[in-house]
Amino acid sequence: MNICDLGKIQGDMLLFGGIYSNLAALNAFIMAAQEYSIPPENCICTGDIVAFCADAAACVDKMCDFACPVIAGNCEVQLANDAQDCGCGYSEGSECSILSDGWYSHAIRQINDTHKQWMSNLPDRITFVHNAKRYGVVHGAASDISRFIWPVVTDEVILSEIALLEAQIGKVDVVIAGHTGIPMSRNIGTKSWINTGAIGMPSNNGRSLTGYGYLNENSIKIIDLPYDINASVQAMEQAGLTQGYEKTLSTGYWPSQDNLPVELHR
Ligand SMILES: [Fe+2]
C-alpha cells in the first residue's frame, strides 16, 4: 500500500474529489483556491479525477499542473491497469453498469501512457495533521477502494472501517473519504467520517451546484461551487456522452438510482 504522510499542515485547507472529467468544474475549483489564497499543497483530492464527463485527459493534465496531493480513485486504478470497466462493482446489466460502459470507453480513448504512469504513482492513503488532529484520506473505504459509505450506513460500519484504516496507517481522529459523490459528516465518539461530495457532478438532490470542503481551525464546511455548467454539458454532447449524466449537471438528479440505498432515491 502506498501511503503518503504530509506531516503537519498549517492554514486553511480545501478537501475535494469526484472531478469526473468535468473540466469547467475543476477550473472553477482551482480559481476558488486561488481566490482564498490557499496553495495547492493545502488542497487534498480524494480521487476519481476521471469519470462521467467529457474531458478526462484535460482534467488529468490540469491536476498534474495544479500538483496538489491526490489519492487514487477506483477510476485511476482501473485506467492505469488497462482494465475494461470503472471498478465500481456494479451488477452486470444494471443501469449504472450500462451507463459506465459509455463514459469509461470515452475516457480510455483519451488517456495516454503519461497519464497512466501518473495515475499508477498516486498514493492509496494520505495522512496529515491539522490543528492537532490527525486525518486519514481514503477513496471509498479502508476495506475496499470501491466500497460506498453512504450517508445512511450504520455507525458500526463506519467504526469498523476506521479501525481497519488505523491498522493500516495508525490512529486518526478524522477520515476524509470520497467515491459516493454525496457529502456526509458523521461524528461517533471522538472520531469523524467526512465526505465532501464531488465537484464534478451534483449529489442527486435536485441542485445543480456541486461542492467541496473548506477546513479551517474550527470546523469543516461544505461550500457550493458555481461553474460554467453549459460548457460541460456542451462538451459531453459533442463527445456523444448523452446517456443521461449530461442532464444531471443541470437537473441535479442522477440518471440511475439503482446503485443508491433506497433511502437516498429521489
Ligand atoms: Fe470512485
Residues whose N, C-alpha, C, O or C-beta is under 5 A from the ligand:
A	BS01	LIG	D48 G73 N74 H179
